[in-house]
Amino acid sequence: MSGGNIFKFHNDLDTDQIIGSQYLLLPTIEEMKEHAFESLDPEFPKKVREGDYVVGEKILAADLPGSRLPAF
């Protein structure tokens, strides 16, 4: 792993903490990105940059069928 910042939130993050379900119907991934992790850190979308990492000790979301998560 080289470069980039590391963002560590609490363990057992679920997909609703990554992005609230109310934002999944936004028309573009770019619009969805503006709401990533906002329930945990409202400033996260302004802080994160390409090449950054989000880590967790245990479970980082569940692999749910049909999940749409924004990529940075």
Buried (B, 14 or more C-beta within 10 A) or exposed (E): EEEEEEBEBEEEBEBEBBBBEEBBEBEEEEEBBEBBBBEEBEEBBEEBEEEBEBEBEEEBBEEEEEEEBBEB
